[in-house]
Amino acid sequence: MARLVGDAAMYSFIVDVVVHPDHQGAGLGRRMVDALVNWSNTHGIRTTLLIASSDVVPFYEPLGFTSDPSSFMKYAPDAPTASDSTK
Ligand SMILES: CC(C)(COP(=O)(O)OP(=O)(O)OC[C@H]1O[C@@H](n2cnc3c(N)ncnc32)[C@H](O)[C@@H]1OP(=O)(O)O)[C@@H](O)C(=O)NCCC(=O)NCCS
């Protein structure tokens, strides 16, 4: 499965990209992401965003995605930090 969320105007966010382990490596992930990006493009949305863990960055890069740390912000005041693990 994979979902596209957004305001249907300026930005789309690709979320929940997952392929069942029995079917990984058969091109399904690429086809889903391509389809969502194409939907954005055909609806005039010029920026499609997603959050990728480091192990799947190599999956997204050939699909045209680039890393842009400058645009990433989060709100998680209660989340553990790196310094917590050293206490
Ligand atoms: C990441 C995931 C969605 C890829 O789906 P998939 O259907 O297995 O991928 P595809 O078969 O479409 O692969 C397309 C290409 O990406 C490569 N690829 C797939 N997963 C990769 C990974 N984790 N790292 C690097 N390359 C990867 C494939 O080898 C293939 O390369 P090729 O064109 O040279 O043959 C799938 O492995 C998955 O569900 N993982 C667990 C959930 C997850 O991490 N989701 C991402 C959340 S951001």
The ligand as an SDF file (V2000), in Angstrom:
LIG
                    3D

 48 50  0  0  0  0  0  0  0  0999 V2000
   10.9530   -0.1900    0.4680 C   0  0  0  0  0  0  0  0  0  0  0  0
    9.8500   -1.0280   -0.2200 C   0  0  0  0  0  0  0  0  0  0  0  0
    8.5480   -0.2330   -0.2470 C   0  0  0  0  0  0  0  0  0  0  0  0
   10.3180   -1.2920   -1.6720 C   0  0  0  0  0  0  0  0  0  0  0  0
    9.2730   -1.9700   -2.3670 O   0  0  0  0  0  0  0  0  0  0  0  0
    9.6100   -3.1170   -3.4090 P   0  0  0  0  0  0  0  0  0  0  0  0
    8.3600   -3.4730   -4.1310 O   0  0  0  0  0  0  0  0  0  0  0  0
   10.3260   -4.2220   -2.7350 O   0  0  0  0  0  0  0  0  0  0  0  0
   10.6390   -2.3790   -4.3780 O   0  0  0  0  0  0  0  0  0  0  0  0
   10.7760   -2.5390   -5.9570 P   0  0  0  0  0  0  0  0  0  0  0  0
   10.7310   -4.0070   -6.2920 O   0  0  0  0  0  0  0  0  0  0  0  0
    9.8060   -1.6770   -6.6630 O   0  0  0  0  0  0  0  0  0  0  0  0
   12.2580   -2.0170   -6.1640 O   0  0  0  0  0  0  0  0  0  0  0  0
   12.5750   -1.0070   -7.1040 C   0  0  0  0  0  0  0  0  0  0  0  0
   14.0900   -0.8400   -7.0740 C   0  0  0  0  0  0  0  0  0  0  0  0
   14.4960   -0.3800   -5.7750 O   0  0  0  0  0  0  0  0  0  0  0  0
   15.4230   -1.2940   -5.2030 C   0  0  0  0  0  0  0  0  0  0  0  0
   15.1540   -1.3650   -3.7670 N   0  0  0  0  0  0  0  0  0  0  0  0
   14.0760   -1.8540   -3.1580 C   0  0  0  0  0  0  0  0  0  0  0  0
   14.1770   -1.7110   -1.8120 N   0  0  0  0  0  0  0  0  0  0  0  0
   15.3740   -1.1270   -1.6000 C   0  0  0  0  0  0  0  0  0  0  0  0
   16.0770   -0.7200   -0.4310 C   0  0  0  0  0  0  0  0  0  0  0  0
   15.5630   -0.8650    0.8020 N   0  0  0  0  0  0  0  0  0  0  0  0
   17.2880   -0.1460   -0.5740 N   0  0  0  0  0  0  0  0  0  0  0  0
   17.8240    0.0120   -1.8130 C   0  0  0  0  0  0  0  0  0  0  0  0
   17.2050   -0.3500   -2.9670 N   0  0  0  0  0  0  0  0  0  0  0  0
   16.0000   -0.9140   -2.8490 C   0  0  0  0  0  0  0  0  0  0  0  0
   15.1660   -2.6060   -5.9090 C   0  0  0  0  0  0  0  0  0  0  0  0
   16.3130   -3.4320   -5.8790 O   0  0  0  0  0  0  0  0  0  0  0  0
   14.8450   -2.1420   -7.3050 C   0  0  0  0  0  0  0  0  0  0  0  0
   16.0410   -1.8300   -7.9750 O   0  0  0  0  0  0  0  0  0  0  0  0
   16.2590   -2.1460   -9.5510 P   0  0  0  0  0  0  0  0  0  0  0  0
   15.3380   -1.2040  -10.2870 O   0  0  0  0  0  0  0  0  0  0  0  0
   17.7050   -1.8730   -9.7780 O   0  0  0  0  0  0  0  0  0  0  0  0
   15.8660   -3.5800   -9.7480 O   0  0  0  0  0  0  0  0  0  0  0  0
    9.6670   -2.3920    0.4610 C   0  0  0  0  0  0  0  0  0  0  0  0
   10.9050   -3.0330    0.5520 O   0  0  0  0  0  0  0  0  0  0  0  0
    9.0420   -2.3070    1.8400 C   0  0  0  0  0  0  0  0  0  0  0  0
    7.8190   -2.3760    1.9750 O   0  0  0  0  0  0  0  0  0  0  0  0
    9.8810   -2.1800    2.8820 N   0  0  0  0  0  0  0  0  0  0  0  0
    9.3830   -2.1320    4.2540 C   0  0  0  0  0  0  0  0  0  0  0  0
    8.6230   -0.8460    4.5460 C   0  0  0  0  0  0  0  0  0  0  0  0
    9.4430    0.3850    4.2710 C   0  0  0  0  0  0  0  0  0  0  0  0
   10.6010    0.4840    4.6360 O   0  0  0  0  0  0  0  0  0  0  0  0
    8.7790    1.3440    3.5990 N   0  0  0  0  0  0  0  0  0  0  0  0
    9.3680    2.6370    3.2970 C   0  0  0  0  0  0  0  0  0  0  0  0
    8.8570    3.6870    4.2550 C   0  0  0  0  0  0  0  0  0  0  0  0
    9.6260    5.2560    3.9300 S   0  0  0  0  0  0  0  0  0  0  0  0
  1  2  1  0
  2  3  1  0
  2  4  1  0
  2 36  1  0
  4  5  1  0
  5  6  1  0
  6  7  2  0
  6  8  1  0
  6  9  1  0
  9 10  1  0
 10 11  2  0
 10 12  1  0
 10 13  1  0
 13 14  1  0
 14 15  1  0
 15 16  1  0
 15 30  1  0
 16 17  1  0
 17 18  1  0
 17 28  1  0
 18 19  1  0
 18 27  1  0
 19 20  2  0
 20 21  1  0
 21 22  1  0
 21 27  2  0
 22 23  1  0
 22 24  2  0
 24 25  1  0
 25 26  2  0
 26 27  1  0
 28 29  1  0
 28 30  1  0
 30 31  1  0
 31 32  1  0
 32 33  2  0
 32 34  1  0
 32 35  1  0
 36 37  1  0
 36 38  1  0
 38 39  2  0
 38 40  1  0
 40 41  1  0
 41 42  1  0
 42 43  1  0
 43 44  2  0
 43 45  1  0
 45 46  1  0
 46 47  1  0
 47 48  1  0
M  END
$$$$
